[in-house]
Amino acid sequence: MATGRMADAGTDRHPRTGHEGWRQLPVWVVGLILVCCVIEAAIIGLTLTGMADARQIATIYGGFWTELLAGNWLPAYAAQPVVMFFSYGLLHGGVLHLAMNMISLAVVARELVRLVGAGWMAVIYLISQLAAAGLFAAMAPGPAPMVGASGAIFGLAGALVVLVALLRRRRGQPMAPLWRAVANIVVLNLGLTLLAPGIAWQAHLGGAIAGMACGLLLWLLFVPKQPMAK
């Protein structure tokens, strides 16, 4: 990550059209979105052609199962207890779940990539996905599986919030708009959790904490400190 990238972020005030915004997505983000969409399309296609348990089978082999870590269940294949930490983020509970996550990923990624670059953003995504699964396993023991990329996306959002907050503080810009946006996100997710108890809020929390920690670490490592006033 270039040290000047974050320092210069936000200086371009020209409005971006929708097409320009989508073109700013890193290749790996576009590829990830395509893979998730292809998997969901395959599940739907198999279901429509008579394989009624296609989603269940996909979840059995690719979902995150806490009971496997506890040793209460036998894995479907030898590497499943490790593979599931990565595969669960590629599966979703349906088209609406997929659409919400992929749109959120695109929106957050096109902003965060301007601050940290594609490589570091991929690192944050991976760490957040692992942390999301880890906290889910610690806080939600039981037989229910977890699928979806939202934990990793919350990690990207957490990193973005931390970096934007630090940038605004360094520039002496008002913080109230940022905190209002964060408060809205928190309230929205609390509401969704109450309305849809099946949401894995533990994964959201784990991803967000990991992402915020990554954002702070990148700031401390790569952003030059301002000289002290004499």
C-alpha positions in Angstrom: 0.0 0.0 0.0 1.5 3.3 -1.1 1.9 5.7 1.9 0.4 8.5 -0.1 -2.7 6.6 -1.1 -4.7 7.3 2.1 -3.3 10.8 2.5 -4.6 11.6 -1.0 -7.9 9.8 -0.6 -11.0 11.9 -0.9 -9.3 14.7 -2.9 -11.0 13.8 -6.1 -14.4 15.6 -5.9 -15.6 14.7 -9.4 -18.8 12.8 -9.3 -18.6 9.2 -10.4 -21.2 7.6 -12.6 -22.4 4.1 -11.8 -20.4 2.6 -14.7 -17.2 4.3 -13.5 -17.8 3.1 -10.0 -18.2 -0.6 -11.1 -15.0 -0.4 -13.2 -13.1 0.5 -10.1 -13.7 -2.9 -8.6 -10.6 -5.1 -8.3 -10.5 -8.2 -10.5 -10.7 -10.5 -7.4 -13.9 -8.8 -6.3 -15.5 -9.2 -9.7 -14.4 -12.8 -9.8 -15.7 -13.5 -6.3 -19.1 -12.0 -7.2 -19.2 -14.2 -10.4 -18.3 -17.4 -8.5 -21.0 -16.7 -5.9 -23.6 -16.0 -8.6 -22.6 -19.2 -10.6 -22.9 -21.3 -7.5 -26.3 -19.9 -6.7 -27.5 -20.4 -10.3 -26.3 -24.0 -10.3 -28.2 -24.7 -7.1 -31.3 -23.2 -8.5 -30.9 -25.0 -11.8 -30.4 -28.4 -10.1 -33.5 -27.7 -7.9 -35.6 -26.8 -10.9 -34.5 -30.0 -12.8 -35.6 -32.3 -10.0 -32.8 -32.3 -7.4 -34.9 -30.9 -4.6 -32.2 -31.2 -2.0 -29.5 -29.4 -4.0 -29.2 -26.5 -1.6 -29.1 -28.9 1.4 -26.3 -30.9 -0.2 -24.3 -27.7 -1.0 -24.7 -26.6 2.6 -23.6 -30.0 4.0 -20.4 -29.9 2.0 -19.7 -26.2 1.9 -21.4 -24.6 4.9 -19.8 -23.8 8.2 -20.7 -26.3 10.9 -19.7 -25.6 14.5 -20.4 -29.2 15.5 -17.5 -30.3 13.3 -15.0 -28.2 15.3 -16.5 -29.5 18.5 -15.9 -33.1 17.4 -19.5 -34.0 17.8 -20.0 -34.8 14.1 -17.9 -36.7 11.5 -16.9 -34.6 8.5 -18.3 -35.4 5.1 -14.7 -35.4 3.8 -11.3 -35.3 5.6 -10.5 -31.6 5.0 -14.0 -30.3 5.7 -13.1 -28.8 9.1 -10.6 -26.6 7.4 -12.2 -26.0 4.0 -15.4 -24.8 5.5 -13.7 -21.7 6.9 -13.3 -20.6 3.2 -16.2 -22.3 1.4 -19.1 -21.0 3.6 -18.6 -17.5 2.2 -19.3 -18.7 -1.3 -22.8 -20.1 -0.5 -25.9 -18.2 0.2 -29.4 -18.9 1.5 -31.1 -17.8 -1.7 -31.2 -15.1 -4.4 -32.2 -12.3 -2.0 -29.4 -13.2 0.4 -26.9 -13.3 -2.5 -28.1 -10.0 -4.0 -27.8 -8.1 -0.7 -24.3 -9.4 0.0 -22.9 -8.9 -3.5 -24.3 -5.4 -3.8 -22.9 -4.5 -0.4 -19.6 -6.0 -1.3 -19.4 -3.9 -4.5 -20.3 -0.7 -2.8 -17.9 -1.1 0.1 -15.1 -2.5 -2.0 -15.0 0.3 -4.5 -14.5 2.8 -1.7 -12.0 0.8 0.4 -9.8 -0.1 -2.6 -9.1 3.6 -3.1 -7.5 3.7 0.4 -5.6 0.4 0.7 -5.4 -1.1 -2.8 -6.7 -4.4 -4.1 -4.1 -6.6 -2.4 -4.5 -5.4 1.1 -8.3 -5.3 0.7 -8.1 -9.0 -0.2 -6.1 -9.7 3.0 -8.7 -7.8 5.1 -11.5 -9.8 3.4 -9.8 -13.2 4.1 -8.9 -12.3 7.7 -12.4 -11.0 8.4 -14.0 -14.2 6.9 -11.9 -16.4 9.2 -12.6 -14.2 12.2 -16.4 -14.2 11.4 -16.4 -18.0 11.4 -14.3 -18.1 14.5 -16.6 -15.9 16.6 -19.7 -17.7 15.3 -18.2 -21.0 16.4 -17.4 -19.5 19.8 -20.7 -17.8 20.4 -23.2 -20.0 18.5 -22.6 -23.6 19.3 -25.2 -25.9 17.9 -26.3 -27.8 14.8 -27.3 -24.8 12.7 -25.0 -24.1 9.7 -23.8 -20.7 8.6 -23.4 -19.6 5.0 -22.8 -16.2 3.3 -20.2 -13.6 2.7 -21.6 -11.0 5.1 -19.1 -11.5 7.8 -16.2 -10.7 5.5 -18.1 -7.8 4.0 -18.6 -6.4 7.5 -14.8 -6.7 7.9 -14.3 -4.5 4.8 -16.9 -2.0 6.2 -15.1 -2.0 9.6 -11.8 -1.2 8.0 -13.4 1.5 5.8 -15.0 3.2 8.9 -11.7 3.2 10.8 -9.7 4.6 8.0 -12.2 7.3 7.0 -12.5 8.3 10.7 -8.7 8.6 11.0 -8.5 10.6 7.8 -11.3 13.0 8.8 -9.7 13.4 12.2 -6.3 14.2 10.7 -7.8 16.7 8.4 -9.9 18.3 11.1 -13.1 17.4 9.3 -16.4 16.9 11.2 -17.0 13.4 12.4 -20.8 13.6 13.0 -21.8 12.5 9.4 -19.6 9.4 9.7 -21.0 8.4 13.1 -24.5 8.9 12.0 -23.9 6.5 9.1 -22.4 4.0 11.4 -25.3 4.3 13.8 -27.7 3.8 11.0 -25.9 0.6 10.0 -25.9 -0.7 13.6 -29.6 0.1 14.0 -30.5 -1.6 10.7 -28.7 -4.8 11.6 -30.2 -4.9 15.1 -33.6 -4.6 13.4 -32.8 -7.3 10.9 -31.6 -9.6 13.7 -34.9 -9.1 15.6 -37.0 -9.6 12.6 -35.0 -12.5 11.2 -33.5 -14.5 14.1 -31.6 -16.8 11.7 -29.1 -14.0 10.8 -25.6 -14.9 12.1 -24.9 -11.6 13.9 -22.0 -13.3 15.7 -20.3 -13.6 12.3 -21.1 -9.9 11.5 -19.5 -8.9 14.8 -16.4 -11.0 14.3 -15.8 -9.8 10.8 -16.4 -6.1 11.8 -13.9 -6.4 14.7 -11.3 -8.0 12.6 -11.7 -5.5 9.8 -11.5 -2.5 12.2 -8.3 -4.0 13.7 -6.8 -4.5 10.2 -7.7 -0.9 9.2 -6.0 0.5 12.4 -2.9 -1.7 11.8 -2.5 -0.5 8.2 -2.9 3.1 9.3 -0.2 2.7 12.0 2.2 0.8 9.6 1.9 2.8 6.4 0.6 6.4 7.1 3.4 8.8 8.0 2.9 10.5 11.3 2.4 14.3 11.2 5.3 16.3 12.6 4.7 17.8 16.0 4.1 21.5 16.0 7.0 23.5 17.4 
